[in-house]
């Protein structure tokens, strides 16, 4: 299926719409090696089961109906995916399968968090991604230790805030007493 999608994406990129010429003319104007690549992709597409070909056709129609900016974003993401190593692609696909099994509210939270990472300034984003990578490389015990450290820090901050509030309250009370007595 991915090969067929690659064919459709390749075809849509290699043969941009130009009303003056036919598909055949555009194909003949391509370099011979590009023509052969498209022929090979077409053979791969034809060897797929009809249901897969129909799904690919639907995906291509969706792609073509997208606004230009969104379509370019999808094509760029696909290009980056294709440039990954097979192991990285497999990992992305596994994570995608896991993501699809999550409840909608959890997926929404994760999308929002990802948006936050992607919209952060480059230095902060780099640090976040490095932290995420370190987290992925930790053992379960190391992760639990880290979680406990976060909980301890959060509790310490909470206690510090309560102390400051208490001190502020005491200072206000002292000022009131001074005003009353003075």
Residue pairs with C-beta under 8 A, 6 or more apart in sequence:
1 48
1 52
1 55
1 56
3 41
3 44
3 45
3 48
4 44
4 45
4 48
4 52
4 53
4 56
5 56
5 59
5 78
6 41
6 82
7 38
7 41
7 42
7 44
7 45
7 56
8 45
8 56
8 57
8 59
8 60
8 63
9 63
9 75
9 78
10 37
10 38
10 41
11 38
11 41
12 60
12 63
12 64
13 75
14 30
14 34
14 38
15 23
15 26
15 27
18 26
21 29
27 35
27 38
28 35
30 38
45 53
45 56
46 53
48 56
63 71
63 74
63 75
64 71
66 74
81 89
81 92
84 92
99 107
99 110
102 110
117 125
117 128
117 129
118 125
120 128
135 143
135 146
138 146
